[in-house]
């Protein structure tokens, strides 16, 4: 079963919310767009790998996007597959063109035929994850559980080359479509070796209960001030910032699109970027409203909870 489903990473949500609300002249805008593109590519690759790992859901317990605190450090793992005999770490990599693993120098390069670039060695990364997860399991009295790892290349068109021990690398690195069968082959080997069974669902629940949510303070990271974030409701059709409030909804002055609930995304942006609560005054400013009563009605219909003692509204959990 899929015990933990992947969602868009919170830092990427923040970037997607902030970028349309910044002036084209904002100094860090190009860097933010670059970071958003990199994060989106990684997220897309993870989703592609998830598609194939889902084949194992009937026999295994799957946790996507695992984020644990181990010995004072945060450890992020793309996917965990818990079977009856072992835990498998699956690290997703979304590379285009040609990638080359050097098993001697422990490095990886990517080439598009013109430019060659170096990257952190994926095997070292996933080995570190294995080490930290083993420590975490021991600290939580979950002992004698074998941990294996795989590196999944999400794009089937990516050419994988090896300088060095290709046979050894091929046992842990493959295109995403091959990973489920590699896990099942390993399971068969463990069964033949009479490796003791584990309680995969129980162990999965323990890990799930300890999982945190990965986050980053992009406001601080990119030196964004509150006034840098332009208010207004964004048109869901053309992306124009500043839809007009009309009877029963919103209207875009550019493409004439009408929407009943375009304000929901704006309120979500506010909670992501500015504060975890909103007052009537701030709602009027951020949605571009002139009426306090309209602001109150919108927040109530949006499912927000009013905290009378603080005179503010918070999202429903």
HUPEWO-V416315 format. One record per residue. N is the residue number from 1. RES is the residue in one letter. SS is DSSP state (~ for helix, > for strand, _ for the rest). OMEGA is omega as a letter, one per 20 degrees, with the letter a starting at -180 (* if undefined). D_CENTER is the distance of its C-alpha to the mean C-alpha in Angstrom with 2 decimals. Layout:
N|RES|SS|OMEGA|D_CENTER  N|RES|SS|OMEGA|D_CENTER
//
This chain:
1|X|_|r|19.81  2|X|>|a|16.10  3|X|>|r|15.92  4|X|>|a|12.22  5|X|_|a|10.29  6|X|_|r|6.65  7|X|_|r|5.71  8|X|_|a|4.36  9|X|_|a|2.97  10|X|~|r|6.69  11|X|~|r|8.02  12|X|~|r|7.38  13|X|~|a|8.96  14|X|~|r|11.61  15|X|~|r|12.41  16|X|~|r|12.81  17|X|~|a|14.99  18|X|~|a|16.97  19|X|~|a|17.87  20|X|_|a|20.12  21|X|_|r|21.82  22|X|_|r|22.98  23|X|_|r|26.29  24|X|_|a|26.47  25|X|_|a|28.37  26|X|_|a|25.72  27|X|_|a|25.91  28|X|_|a|22.24  29|X|~|a|21.17  30|X|~|r|21.23  31|X|~|r|19.15  32|X|~|r|16.50  33|X|~|r|16.58  34|X|~|r|16.39  35|X|~|r|13.33  36|X|~|r|11.60  37|X|~|r|12.91  38|X|~|r|11.75  39|X|~|r|8.06  40|X|~|r|8.59  41|X|~|r|10.55  42|X|~|r|8.27  43|X|~|r|5.74  44|X|~|r|9.23  45|X|~|r|10.55  46|X|~|r|8.37  47|X|~|r|9.47  48|X|~|r|12.90  49|X|~|r|13.12  50|X|~|a|12.22  51|X|~|a|15.17  52|X|~|r|17.53  53|X|~|a|16.54  54|X|~|r|17.25  55|X|~|a|20.84  56|X|~|a|21.05  57|X|_|a|20.08  58|X|_|a|23.79  59|X|_|a|24.78  60|X|_|r|21.88  61|X|>|a|19.41  62|X|>|r|15.75  63|X|>|r|12.87  64|X|>|r|9.32  65|X|>|a|6.80  66|X|>|a|9.96  67|X|>|a|10.55  68|X|>|r|14.33  69|X|>|a|17.06  70|X|>|r|19.72  71|X|_|r|22.94  72|X|_|a|21.70  73|X|>|r|18.67  74|X|>|a|14.94  75|X|>|a|13.77  76|X|>|a|10.30  77|X|>|a|10.68  78|X|>|a|8.71  79|X|>|r|11.26  80|X|>|r|14.53  81|X|>|r|17.44  82|X|>|r|20.32  83|X|_|r|23.63  84|X|_|a|27.14  85|X|_|a|27.87  86|X|>|r|24.86  87|X|>|r|21.20  88|X|>|r|19.36  89|X|>|r|16.42  90|X|>|r|14.76  91|X|>|a|13.03  92|X|>|r|11.78  93|X|>|a|13.35  94|X|_|r|13.65  95|X|_|r|17.10  96|X|_|r|19.89  97|X|_|a|23.63  98|X|>|r|24.99  99|X|>|a|23.60  100|X|>|r|26.10  101|X|>|r|25.79  102|X|>|a|28.65  103|X|_|r|29.17  104|X|_|a|31.93  105|X|_|a|30.45  106|X|_|r|26.94  107|X|>|r|25.31  108|X|>|r|23.53  109|X|>|r|24.35  110|X|>|a|23.36  111|X|>|r|26.12  112|X|_|a|26.49  113|X|_|r|30.24  114|X|_|a|30.87  115|X|_|r|28.50  116|X|>|a|27.33  117|X|>|r|24.47  118|X|>|r|23.61  119|X|>|r|20.33  120|X|_|a|19.70  121|X|_|a|21.06  122|X|~|a|18.41  123|X|~|r|20.93  124|X|~|r|21.36  125|X|~|a|17.67  126|X|~|r|17.48  127|X|~|r|20.91  128|X|~|r|19.84  129|X|~|r|17.10  130|X|~|a|19.96  131|X|~|a|22.24  132|X|~|r|20.09  133|X|~|r|19.31  134|X|~|r|23.06  135|X|~|a|23.94  136|X|~|r|21.76  137|X|~|a|23.37  138|X|~|a|26.77  139|X|~|a|26.36  140|X|_|r|25.60  141|X|_|r|28.62  142|X|_|a|26.79  143|X|_|r|28.98  144|X|_|r|30.11  145|X|_|r|26.87  146|X|>|r|26.46  147|X|>|r|23.10  148|X|>|a|22.60  149|X|>|r|19.93  150|X|>|r|19.10  151|X|>|a|17.43  152|X|>|r|16.41  153|X|>|a|17.04  154|X|_|a|15.27  155|X|_|a|17.95  156|X|_|a|21.30  157|X|_|a|23.23  158|X|_|r|22.22  159|X|>|a|25.38  160|X|>|r|25.17  161|X|>|a|28.13  162|X|>|r|29.30  163|X|>|a|31.78  164|X|_|a|33.12  165|X|_|a|32.59  166|X|~|a|31.06  167|X|~|r|31.88  168|X|~|a|30.00  169|X|~|a|26.90  170|X|~|r|27.10  171|X|_|a|26.82  172|X|_|a|23.23  173|X|>|r|21.87  174|X|>|r|21.85  175|X|>|a|20.39  176|X|~|a|17.91  177|X|~|a|20.76  178|X|~|a|22.80  179|X|~|r|20.51  180|X|~|a|21.51  181|X|~|r|25.17  182|X|~|r|24.84  183|X|~|a|23.52  184|X|~|r|26.39  185|X|~|r|28.87  186|X|~|r|27.93  187|X|~|r|28.32  188|X|~|r|31.74  189|X|~|a|32.78  190|X|~|r|31.89  191|X|~|r|33.83  192|X|~|r|36.78  193|X|_|r|36.69  194|X|_|r|36.80  195|X|_|a|33.77  196|X|_|r|33.53  197|X|_|r|31.18  198|X|_|r|28.44  199|X|_|a|27.28  200|X|~|a|23.82  201|X|~|r|23.03  202|X|~|r|24.48  203|X|~|r|22.62  204|X|~|r|19.31  205|X|~|r|20.12  206|X|~|r|20.98  207|X|~|a|17.71  208|X|~|a|15.82  209|X|~|a|18.11  210|X|~|a|17.33  211|X|_|r|13.53  212|X|_|r|12.32  213|X|_|r|9.34  214|X|_|a|7.97  215|X|_|r|9.49  216|X|_|r|11.77  217|X|_|a|15.01  218|X|~|r|15.01  219|X|~|r|18.40  220|X|~|a|19.93  221|X|~|a|18.25  222|X|_|r|19.65  223|X|_|r|22.73  224|X|_|r|22.24  225|X|_|a|25.04  226|X|~|a|25.16  227|X|~|r|27.74  228|X|~|a|25.62  229|X|_|a|23.41  230|X|_|r|25.66  231|X|_|r|26.23  232|X|_|r|26.68  233|X|_|a|25.33  234|X|>|r|23.61  235|X|_|a|25.16  236|X|_|a|22.87  237|X|_|a|25.09  238|X|_|r|25.89  239|X|_|r|23.57  240|X|_|r|26.61  241|X|>|r|26.15  242|X|_|r|28.89  243|X|_|a|29.72  244|X|>|r|33.04  245|X|>|r|33.57  246|X|>|a|36.05  247|X|_|r|37.53  248|X|_|r|34.97  249|X|>|a|31.96  250|X|>|a|30.97  251|X|>|r|32.39  252|X|_|a|31.30  253|X|_|a|34.28  254|X|_|a|33.17  255|X|_|r|32.35  256|X|_|r|33.93  257|X|_|r|30.93  258|X|>|a|31.31  259|X|>|r|28.64  260|X|_|a|29.11  261|X|_|r|25.66  262|X|_|a|24.23  263|X|~|a|24.39  264|X|~|r|21.59  265|X|~|r|18.95  266|X|~|r|21.04  267|X|~|r|21.15  268|X|~|r|17.39  269|X|~|a|17.23  270|X|~|a|19.91  271|X|~|r|18.26  272|X|~|a|15.05  273|X|~|a|17.17  274|X|_|a|20.60  275|X|_|r|21.36  276|X|_|r|20.35  277|X|>|a|23.71  278|X|>|r|25.95  279|X|_|r|29.74  280|X|~|a|31.94  281|X|~|r|32.88  282|X|~|r|29.35  283|X|~|r|28.55  284|X|~|a|31.63  285|X|~|a|30.71  286|X|~|r|27.09  287|X|~|r|27.94  288|X|_|a|31.26  289|X|_|r|33.48  290|X|_|a|37.13  291|X|_|r|37.75  292|X|~|a|36.71  293|X|~|r|37.47  294|X|~|r|35.22  295|X|~|r|32.34  296|X|~|a|33.11  297|X|~|r|33.35  298|X|~|a|30.03  299|X|~|r|28.17  300|X|~|r|30.02  301|X|~|r|29.31  302|X|_|r|25.60  303|X|_|r|25.46  304|X|_|r|25.32  305|X|>|a|27.31  306|X|>|r|30.20  307|X|>|a|30.97  308|X|_|a|34.68  309|X|_|a|35.31  310|X|_|a|32.90  311|X|_|a|33.51  312|X|>|a|29.86  313|X|>|r|27.26  314|X|>|r|23.94  315|X|_|r|21.28  316|X|_|a|21.85  317|X|_|*|19.52
//
